[in-house]
Amino acid sequence: MVIKRDGRKVPFDKIKIEEAIYKAFKAVEGEVSEYAVSKAKNIAAFIEEEAMKRDLDISEIQTYVENGLMATKKKDVARAYITYRN
C-alpha cells in the first residue's frame, strides 16, 4: 500500500512511477527512449519489491525514484524529476 500525503492508503501502482519517469525523460530528451523505458521499469520494480515488504509513503517513493535516476548516466533527468516533484 501507498500512504498518500493526506493519510489515505491506496494500492501500489508501479505504472504511475514509470509514467512519472517517462515524463522526466521526455522533458529533457524530447522522447521516451528504450534506455528510459529500461530505467523506469527497473526503478519501478525495485520500489514494488519494497512495497511488498511494507507500506510506503509517497515521499519515500519519490526519494527512491530520485536515487534511482541519480544512479543512471542521466543526471539531467534526475534534476527534471526533482524539479517536477517540487
C-alpha positions, 0 to 999 in steps of 0.5 A: 500500500501507498500512504498518500500525503493526506493519510489515505492508503491506496494500492501500489501502482508501479505504472504511475512511477514509470509514467512519472519517469517517462515524463522526466525523460521526455522533458529533457530528451524530447522522447521516451527512449528504450534506455528510459523505458529500461530505467523506469521499469527497473526503478519501478520494480525495485520500489514494488519489491519494497512495497511488498515488504511494507507500506510506503509513503509517497515521499519515500517513493519519490526519494527512491525514484530520485536515487534511482535516476541519480544512479543512471548516466542521466543526471539531467533527468534526475534534476527534471524529476526533482524539479517536477516533484517540487 
